[in-house]
């Protein structure tokens, strides 16, 4: 399996939902779909999912997640990237090209209006949960490895610095920071 299989499953899960905005609903549907496959296929699914998560481990995206969610710990950033994967490949690819483009996403706009966080923790466990459902056993420890890239040192600044956020992520800053935070 490869990342194309992950995107296909996410697309199928989203298409099966009446309202595909909730990452946890997408994760539940994707888990159900994956659990219908043989355990070996589920095990093979884990690596490309974590490859996508590792590929999105970037300082500029972390700054965007921090701005959107009003903070992002290590776990919080993982869960945000789970949410991002739940939005589908087009949103994921665009966010990696330009994290500030997330300001145009309807869920991000809604999150700003409702002061809510965007999180998709359950996306991270799709393969583990599906494997447990299909086989009654835990996903093998060697089903995947995670290799995170080094973070871009150009983005090594305090994400609580509104001037830097306004300069680097102006559209997100306009949505999430108070006007006097310049």
FENTAFEN-V557584 format. One record per residue. RES is the residue in three letters. PHI is phi in whole degrees, -180 to 180 (none if undefined). NEAR is the number of other C-alpha atoms within 10 Angstrom. D_FIRST is the distance of its C-alpha to the first C-alpha in whole Angstrom. Layout:
res,phi,near,d_first
RES,PHI,NEAR,D_FIRST
RES,PHI,NEAR,D_FIRST
This chain:
res,phi,near,d_first
UNK,none,14,0
UNK,-140,14,4
UNK,-64,17,7
UNK,-59,12,8
UNK,-67,13,6
UNK,-63,22,8
UNK,-64,20,11
UNK,-62,14,11
UNK,-64,21,11
UNK,-63,24,14
UNK,-60,18,16
UNK,-65,15,16
UNK,-62,22,17
UNK,-63,23,20
UNK,-67,13,21
UNK,-79,13,22
UNK,-99,13,24
UNK,-66,7,28
UNK,-130,10,28
UNK,-84,16,24
UNK,-94,15,26
UNK,-90,17,25
UNK,-61,24,22
UNK,-67,18,23
UNK,-66,19,23
UNK,-64,30,20
UNK,-62,28,18
UNK,-63,18,20
UNK,-68,21,19
UNK,-63,25,15
UNK,-62,25,16
UNK,-61,17,18
UNK,-64,16,15
UNK,-68,23,12
UNK,-64,22,15
UNK,-79,14,16
UNK,-97,13,13
UNK,-62,13,13
UNK,-53,21,13
UNK,-63,11,11
UNK,-67,15,8
UNK,-64,25,9
UNK,-61,20,9
UNK,-70,15,6
UNK,-72,23,6
UNK,-60,25,9
UNK,-64,21,8
UNK,-65,19,7
UNK,-63,26,10
UNK,-72,22,12
UNK,-63,18,12
UNK,-64,18,13
UNK,-64,23,16
UNK,-67,17,17
UNK,-63,15,17
UNK,-91,24,19
UNK,-80,20,21
UNK,-137,20,24
UNK,-64,17,28
UNK,-66,23,28
UNK,-73,22,26
UNK,-63,25,28
UNK,-62,26,31
UNK,-65,29,30
UNK,-61,28,29
UNK,-62,20,32
UNK,-68,21,34
UNK,-66,26,32
UNK,-96,21,32
UNK,68,15,36
UNK,136,16,34
UNK,-161,20,31
UNK,-69,11,30
UNK,-56,9,27
UNK,-64,10,26
UNK,-60,20,27
UNK,-69,25,25
UNK,-58,23,22
UNK,-67,23,23
UNK,-64,28,24
UNK,-67,28,20
UNK,-62,27,19
UNK,-59,25,21
UNK,-61,24,20
UNK,-63,27,17
UNK,-62,29,18
UNK,-80,23,20
UNK,102,17,17
UNK,-64,18,16
UNK,-62,10,20
UNK,-66,17,21
UNK,-58,20,19
UNK,-61,14,19
UNK,-65,13,23
UNK,-65,20,24
UNK,-73,17,22
UNK,-74,12,24
UNK,-151,14,27
UNK,-55,23,27
UNK,-67,20,31
UNK,-64,17,29
UNK,-60,24,28
UNK,-62,22,32
UNK,-92,12,32
UNK,-76,13,29
UNK,-55,11,31
UNK,-68,16,29
UNK,-71,21,31
UNK,-61,17,34
UNK,-65,12,34
UNK,-62,17,33
UNK,-66,20,36
UNK,-66,11,39
UNK,-95,9,38
UNK,52,14,38
UNK,-120,14,34
UNK,-86,18,31
UNK,-106,23,28
UNK,-145,22,26
UNK,-142,26,22
UNK,-54,20,22
UNK,-66,19,20
UNK,-61,29,17
UNK,-62,20,17
UNK,-103,18,17
UNK,-54,25,15
UNK,-66,28,12
UNK,-62,20,16
UNK,-67,23,18
UNK,-64,27,16
UNK,-63,27,15
UNK,-63,16,19
UNK,-67,17,20
UNK,-77,17,18
UNK,-119,12,19
UNK,77,11,22
UNK,-122,13,21
UNK,-68,14,19
UNK,-62,20,16
UNK,-57,10,16
UNK,-59,8,18
UNK,-94,9,15
UNK,-69,15,12
UNK,-157,17,12
UNK,-125,13,15
UNK,-122,11,16
UNK,-124,12,18
UNK,-86,14,20
UNK,-74,11,22
UNK,-69,9,26
UNK,-78,13,27
UNK,-65,10,29
UNK,-65,8,33
UNK,-66,8,34
UNK,-104,16,33
UNK,-86,11,35
UNK,-145,12,37
UNK,-72,10,38
UNK,-67,19,36
UNK,-85,13,39
UNK,-86,11,41
UNK,-63,19,42
UNK,-63,14,43
UNK,-68,16,40
UNK,-64,24,38
UNK,-60,16,40
UNK,-72,11,40
UNK,-93,17,36
UNK,-133,22,35
UNK,-62,17,38
UNK,-71,17,36
UNK,-67,25,35
UNK,-60,24,38
UNK,-63,15,40
UNK,-79,18,38
UNK,-111,20,38
UNK,-103,18,41
UNK,-64,10,45
UNK,-57,10,47
UNK,-84,6,49
UNK,-91,12,46
UNK,-129,13,46
